[in-house]
Amino acid sequence: MPDETKEEVTEETERSTEEIQPPPPEEDLLPKPPSKKCPRGIRTFTVARKNDESGVSGIGVVIEGVQYATGQVVLHWLLPPPKGGIAIFESLDDFIKIHITPHPTNKTIITFEDGEQTTYGDDEEKEEVVNKPSEPSVQ
């Protein structure tokens, strides 16, 4: 083998060795107490209605919302102008039970930032999930 080739192989071997991480110290493998903080992360969504049974919220996008990793939901109703209103729910299911399920003729669509979309109030009054991606990781 020419000297240049030996040097190249030696350099590649040294680079490969540098890239290999040493195993973690044994203390990193020990179980740790749970964090004193709640889970982090948010998922945004909009709520649109094709109809407005009550005549209050209108049609089209009527809510923008945030779902926290804890499951809690904060909604910003886009009516009445100029500021709309804010509502807080313990879960998305609680919001759905109060504001969507009782009004099937509204034909409500919830669309998440990742493209997941759920439609409520079809003629058969069933829920339809479209484009559901894999579950997001919680930090």
C-alpha positions, 0 to 999 in steps of 0.5 A, spaced: 500 500 500 502 506 498 504 511 503 498 516 501 493 510 502 495 508 509 495 515 511 488 516 508 486 510 512 489 512 518 485 519 518 479 515 516 480 510 522 481 516 527 475 520 525 471 514 525 474 513 532 472 520 534 465 520 532 464 514 536 461 516 543 463 513 549 458 509 553 454 514 559 457 514 566 453 509 570 450 514 574 446 516 568 443 510 567 440 510 574 433 512 575 431 519 576 425 522 580 420 525 576 421 532 574 417 537 578 415 541 572 409 539 568 410 536 560 411 541 555 409 543 548 403 546 545 399 544 539 395 549 535 388 548 531 383 552 528 375 550 529 371 552 522 363 551 522 360 550 515 353 552 518 351 557 525 345 554 528 345 559 534 347 565 529 352 567 534 359 565 532 358 565 524 361 561 519 368 559 517 374 559 522 371 561 528 376 559 533 383 559 534 386 554 539 392 551 543 392 544 546 398 544 551 401 537 553 397 537 559 391 536 555 388 543 557 385 547 551 385 555 551 381 558 545 380 564 542 373 566 539 374 570 533 367 574 535 365 578 537 369 584 534 374 587 536 377 582 541 373 576 541 373 572 547 377 567 551 375 560 554 379 555 558 377 547 558 381 542 562 381 538 555 379 538 548 374 533 549 370 537 554 370 543 549 367 538 544 362 536 548 360 543 550 360 546 543 360 541 538 357 535 539 350 539 541 350 542 534 351 537 529 348 541 524 354 546 524 358 541 521 364 543 525 371 542 522 377 542 527 384 542 523 391 542 527 397 545 525 400 538 523 394 537 518 390 532 522 383 534 521 376 532 524 369 533 522 363 533 526 356 533 524 356 529 518 349 527 516 350 521 520 352 525 526 359 521 526 366 523 527 371 523 521 378 523 522 382 525 516 390 526 515 392 523 522 399 523 523 403 519 528 402 522 535 407 528 537 412 527 542 411 530 549 417 533 552 
